[in-house]
């Protein structure tokens, strides 16, 4: 009986197992269907979520565009109001300008009439001036002719005066001889000459000959002519004008000499200042060149024409150790760069500029020379600000602020600044 019960229990358990197994299979099938539904739902959810994000992004963009459009609308409205005010202002200014134009046209008509009248007066005055000039030239020519005549007459008068003087001298001689003769006649022959002269004249010279001689002398005096009484005044006036023009000429000559002297002084000062500055730059160039190279390297600056400092050229001589180049073009790219840098900094030691822009000057330099270059930049950065375009990492690491330029989108550059001072 107990065995029968166990057997029944086992049979019942088997039936329950079959039922549970069927349920399990059914449940597994349902689970597969649920998993399929879950995957489909998850895909739908992901698609919906993606769509939501896209929609939200579009909404954000649209809201940003709406805000931008609103700002532009406000700006345009303000612009429109400003334009209305400007139009009103321009209208009032246009009205005022129109009124001014009408008044100006009226004034212009009056001015044209006045100008025409002034031009007529000017023509009349020019005509009078031309007539006065012509009269002046005629008077001057006449004056020159009169002066020439006066000179001739003066010369003739001088000749007559000289002749009269000779006659007077001869007369005096004759008087002396006559007195001597009177004395001799009185002493030697006891004859009074005055008594002989008082006697009746028995000379062979006729009165007509004496009259003819007198007429000839009178005609000579008449040929000399009369003296123009105004010639002296005209001569005095021309002499004053000549002295005035001569004084102006002397003033111009003095001004020219003074100006030339000033130019010479300025040139002398400029040449001296240039020479002093050149000597200082030359000393600095030699010192900076050795700092960038070695103490055994030499460099110099030589004037091509020391006698003409205003137009002289300057030769740059750079001789690194072990090289004797005949031209600076025979140096390497790095040596030429360091030489140019030394020249630049030697000038900066005289008068530093507030800004200095260097475009990839460190490109031909090796690491050791880049270090010398950056050290020199740091020394001079106390007085000047340096802006360096470079691709060298060592140079970038030595600066205070770096500005990187990148292109995230084609045709659009973006600036990325990094301040190393704040990091330090």
C-alpha positions in Angstrom: 0.0 0.0 0.0 2.8 2.4 0.9 4.6 1.5 -2.3 1.3 2.2 -4.2 1.2 5.5 -2.6 4.7 6.3 -3.5 4.1 5.2 -7.0 1.0 7.4 -7.2 2.9 10.2 -5.8 5.6 9.8 -8.4 3.0 9.6 -11.2 1.5 12.8 -9.8 4.8 14.4 -9.6 5.6 13.4 -13.2 2.3 14.9 -14.4 3.1 18.0 -12.4 6.6 18.0 -14.0 5.1 17.7 -17.5 2.7 20.5 -16.7 5.5 22.7 -15.4 7.7 21.8 -18.3 5.0 22.8 -20.7 4.5 26.0 -18.7 8.3 26.5 -18.8 8.4 26.1 -22.6 5.4 28.4 -22.9 7.0 30.9 -20.6 10.3 30.6 -22.6 8.4 31.3 -25.8 6.7 34.2 -24.1 10.1 35.5 -22.8 11.5 35.3 -26.4 8.5 37.3 -27.7 8.9 39.7 -24.8 12.6 40.1 -25.5 11.8 40.7 -29.2 9.2 43.2 -28.2 11.8 44.8 -25.8 14.4 45.1 -28.5 11.9 46.6 -30.9 10.8 48.9 -28.1 14.4 49.8 -27.3 15.1 50.5 -31.0 11.9 52.6 -31.1 13.0 54.4 -27.9 16.5 55.1 -29.3 15.0 56.3 -32.5 12.5 58.5 -30.6 15.3 59.7 -28.3 17.5 60.6 -31.3 14.6 62.3 -32.9 13.9 64.1 -29.6 17.5 65.3 -29.4 17.5 66.4 -33.0 14.2 68.2 -32.5 15.5 69.7 -29.3 18.7 70.8 -31.1 16.7 72.3 -34.0 14.4 73.9 -31.4 17.5 75.4 -29.7 18.8 76.6 -33.0 15.5 78.1 -33.9 15.2 79.8 -30.5 18.7 81.2 -31.0 17.8 82.3 -34.5 14.6 83.8 -33.1 16.5 85.6 -30.4 19.0 86.8 -33.0 16.2 87.9 -35.3 14.6 89.7 -32.4 17.9 91.5 -31.6 18.3 92.3 -35.3 14.6 93.5 -35.4 15.2 95.7 -32.4 18.5 97.0 -34.0 16.7 97.6 -37.3 13.9 99.4 -35.4 16.4 101.6 -33.7 18.1 102.1 -37.0 14.8 102.9 -38.6 14.1 105.5 -35.8 17.5 106.9 -36.3 17.0 107.1 -40.0 13.6 108.8 -39.5 15.3 111.3 -37.2 18.2 111.6 -39.7 15.6 112.2 -42.5 13.9 114.9 -40.4 17.3 116.4 -39.7 18.3 116.2 -43.3 15.0 117.6 -44.4 15.5 120.6 -42.1 19.1 120.9 -43.2 17.9 120.6 -46.8 15.4 123.3 -46.3 18.0 125.5 -44.7 20.5 124.6 -47.4 17.9 125.5 -50.1 17.4 128.8 -48.4 21.1 129.3 -48.2 21.4 128.3 -51.9 18.8 130.9 -52.9 20.6 133.5 -50.8 23.9 132.4 -52.2 22.6 132.6 -55.7 21.4 136.1 -55.0 24.8 137.0 -53.5 26.5 135.2 -56.4 24.6 137.3 -58.9 25.7 140.4 -57.0 29.2 139.0 -56.7 29.3 138.3 -60.4 28.2 141.9 -61.2 30.8 143.1 -58.7 33.3 140.8 -60.2 32.5 142.0 -63.7 32.8 145.6 -62.5 36.1 144.8 -60.7 37.4 143.0 -63.9 36.5 146.1 -65.9 38.3 148.2 -63.4 41.2 145.8 -63.4 41.4 146.0 -67.2 41.3 149.8 -66.9 44.0 149.8 -64.2 46.1 147.3 -66.2 45.7 149.5 -69.2 46.7 152.5 -67.1 49.6 150.5 -65.7 50.7 149.5 -69.1 50.5 153.1 -70.3 52.4 154.1 -67.1 55.0 151.4 -67.8 55.3 152.5 -71.4 55.6 156.1 -70.2 58.2 155.0 -67.6 60.2 153.2 -70.2 59.9 156.1 -72.6 61.0 158.4 -69.8 63.8 156.1 -68.9 65.0 155.9 -72.5 64.7 159.7 -72.7 66.5 160.0 -69.4 69.3 157.7 -70.7 69.5 159.8 -73.8 69.6 163.0 -71.7 72.2 161.4 -69.4 74.2 160.5 -72.5 73.8 164.0 -73.8 74.7 165.4 -70.4 77.8 163.3 -70.3 78.8 164.5 -73.7 78.1 168.1 -72.7 79.9 167.6 -69.5 82.8 166.2 -71.4 82.7 169.2 -73.8 82.4 171.6 -70.9 85.3 169.9 -69.2 87.3 170.3 -72.4 86.3 174.0 -72.6 87.1 174.5 -68.9 90.4 172.7 -69.5 91.0 175.0 -72.4 90.1 178.0 -70.4 92.3 176.9 -67.6 95.2 176.5 -70.0 94.4 180.0 -71.4 94.3 181.4 -67.9 97.5 179.7 -67.1 99.0 181.1 -70.3 97.5 184.5 -69.4 99.1 184.4 -66.0 102.4 183.4 -67.6 102.0 186.2 -70.0 101.2 188.6 -67.2 104.3 187.4 -65.3 106.3 187.7 -68.5 104.8 191.1 -69.1 105.6 192.2 -65.6 109.1 190.9 -66.0 109.4 192.6 -69.4 108.0 195.8 -67.9 110.6 195.6 -65.2 113.4 194.9 -67.5 112.3 197.6 -70.0 112.1 200.1 -67.1 115.4 199.1 -65.6 117.4 198.4 -68.7 115.9 200.7 -71.3 114.0 203.2 -69.1 110.9 202.5 -71.1 107.4 202.4 -69.6 105.4 199.6 -71.2 102.0 201.2 -70.2 102.9 204.2 -72.2 103.6 202.1 -75.2 100.3 200.2 -74.7 98.5 203.5 -74.6 99.8 204.4 -77.9 97.8 203.8 -81.1 97.6 200.1 -82.0 99.6 199.3 -85.2 99.1 195.4 -85.1 98.4 193.4 -88.3 95.5 191.5 -86.7 92.3 193.0 -87.9 89.2 193.5 -85.9 87.3 191.1 -88.2 89.7 188.3 -87.3 89.3 189.0 -83.7 85.5 189.1 -84.1 85.6 185.8 -86.0 87.6 184.2 -83.2 85.1 185.4 -80.7 82.2 184.0 -82.8 83.9 180.6 -83.0 84.2 180.5 -79.2 80.6 181.6 -78.8 79.4 178.8 -81.2 81.3 176.2 -79.3 79.5 177.3 -76.1 76.2 177.2 -78.0 76.9 173.7 -79.3 77.3 172.5 -75.7 73.6 173.4 -75.3 71.5 174.1 -72.3 71.4 171.9 -69.2 68.0 170.1 -68.5 66.9 171.3 -65.1 64.8 168.1 -64.4 67.7 165.8 -65.3 69.2 166.0 -61.8 65.9 165.2 -60.2 65.3 162.2 -62.5 68.9 161.1 -61.9 68.3 161.4 -58.1 65.1 159.3 -58.3 66.8 156.6 -60.4 69.7 156.6 -58.1 67.4 156.1 -55.1 65.7 153.2 -56.9 69.0 151.7 -57.8 70.2 152.0 -54.2 66.9 150.4 -53.0 67.2 147.5 -55.4 70.9 147.2 -54.5 69.9 147.1 -50.8 67.3 144.4 -51.5 70.0 142.4 -53.5 72.4 142.7 -50.5 69.6 141.5 -48.2 68.9 138.5 -50.4 72.7 137.8 -50.6 72.9 138.0 -46.8 69.8 135.8 -46.4 71.3 133.3 -48.9 74.6 133.3 -47.0 72.8 132.9 -43.7 70.6 130.1 -45.1 73.7 128.3 -46.5 75.4 128.7 -43.2 72.4 127.3 -41.4 72.3 124.3 -43.8 75.9 123.7 -43.2 75.4 123.8 -39.4 72.4 121.4 -39.7 74.4 119.1 -41.9 77.3 119.2 -39.6 75.1 118.5 -36.6 73.3 115.7 -38.4 76.6 114.2 -39.6 78.0 114.4 -36.0 74.9 112.8 -34.5 74.9 110.1 -37.2 78.6 109.4 -36.6 78.1 109.2 -32.8 75.1 106.9 -33.2 77.0 104.8 -35.7 79.9 104.4 -33.3 77.5 103.3 -30.5 75.7 100.9 -32.8 79.0 99.5 -34.0 80.2 98.9 -30.4 76.9 97.3 -29.5 76.9 95.2 -32.7 80.4 93.8 -31.8 79.3 93.0 -28.2 75.9 91.4 -29.1 77.5 89.4 -32.0 79.9 87.8 -29.6 77.1 87.1 -27.2 75.1 85.2 -29.9 78.2 83.5 -31.3 81.4 83.1 -29.2 84.0 85.5 -27.9 86.4 84.4 -30.6 84.0 85.4 -33.4 84.4 88.9 -34.8 82.0 91.4 -36.5 82.3 95.0 -37.6 80.5 97.8 -39.3 82.5 100.0 -41.8 81.5 103.2 -43.5 81.9 103.0 -47.3 82.5 106.7 -47.8 83.5 108.4 -44.4 84.0 111.7 -46.2 80.3 111.8 -47.3 78.2 110.8 -44.3 75.0 112.0 -45.8 75.1 109.4 -48.6 77.6 106.8 -47.4 76.7 103.1 -47.3 77.5 100.7 -44.5 79.3 97.4 -44.9 78.5 94.6 -42.4 81.4 92.3 -41.8 80.7 89.0 -39.9 83.5 86.4 -39.4 82.5 83.3 -37.3 85.3 81.2 -36.0 87.0 79.2 -38.6 85.5 81.1 -41.6 86.8 84.0 -43.6 83.9 84.8 -45.9 84.5 87.5 -48.6 80.7 88.2 -48.6 78.0 87.9 -46.0 76.0 85.8 -48.6 78.6 83.0 -48.1 77.4 82.5 -44.5 74.8 79.8 -43.6 71.2 80.7 -43.1 71.5 80.4 -39.3 74.6 82.6 -39.3 73.0 85.3 -41.4 69.9 85.2 -39.1 72.0 85.6 -36.0 74.0 88.4 -37.6 70.8 90.3 -38.6 69.5 89.7 -35.0 72.7 91.1 -33.5 72.3 94.2 -35.8 68.7 94.6 -34.7 69.4 94.4 -31.0 72.5 96.6 -31.3 70.1 99.3 -32.6 67.6 98.5 -29.9 70.3 99.2 -27.3 70.4 102.8 -28.5 66.7 103.5 -28.8 64.3 100.6 -28.2 61.0 100.5 -30.0 57.7 99.7 -28.1 56.9 96.8 -30.4 59.0 94.4 -32.5 57.5 91.8 -34.9 59.7 88.8 -35.9 58.4 86.4 -38.6 59.9 82.9 -38.3 63.4 84.3 -37.7 64.2 81.1 -35.7 63.4 78.8 -38.6 67.0 78.3 -39.8 68.4 78.0 -36.2 69.4 74.9 -34.4 68.3 74.2 -30.8 71.5 75.8 -29.2 71.1 79.0 -31.2 67.4 79.1 -30.6 68.2 79.1 -26.9 70.6 82.1 -27.4 67.9 83.8 -29.4 65.2 83.3 -26.8 67.6 84.4 -24.0 68.3 87.6 -25.9 64.6 88.2 -26.4 63.9 87.8 -22.7 66.7 90.4 -21.9 65.1 93.0 -24.3 61.5 92.2 -23.3 61.8 94.5 -20.3 61.7 97.6 -22.6 60.0 96.2 -25.8 57.1 93.9 -26.5 58.0 91.1 -29.0 55.5 89.5 -31.3 57.1 86.3 -32.9 55.6 84.1 -35.6 57.1 80.7 -35.1 56.7 76.9 -35.4 59.6 76.2 -33.1 58.5 74.4 -29.9 61.5 75.7 -27.9 60.6 79.3 -28.8 57.0 78.7 -27.9 58.1 77.3 -24.5 60.0 80.5 -23.7 57.2 83.0 -24.4 54.7 84.6 -21.9 51.6 84.2 -24.0 51.0 82.0 -27.0 48.3 82.4 -29.6 47.5 79.2 -31.6 45.6 79.4 -34.8 43.6 76.4 -35.8 41.0 75.7 -38.5 38.1 73.5 -37.1 36.0 74.2 -40.2 37.3 74.8 -43.8 37.9 78.5 -44.3 37.3 79.4 -40.7 40.3 80.2 -38.4 40.0 80.1 -34.7 42.4 81.7 -32.2 43.4 79.8 -29.1 45.3 81.9 -26.5 47.3 80.4 -23.6 48.8 82.6 -20.9 51.8 80.8 -19.4 52.2 83.5 -16.8 48.9 82.4 -15.1 50.0 78.8 -15.2 53.3 79.7 -13.5 
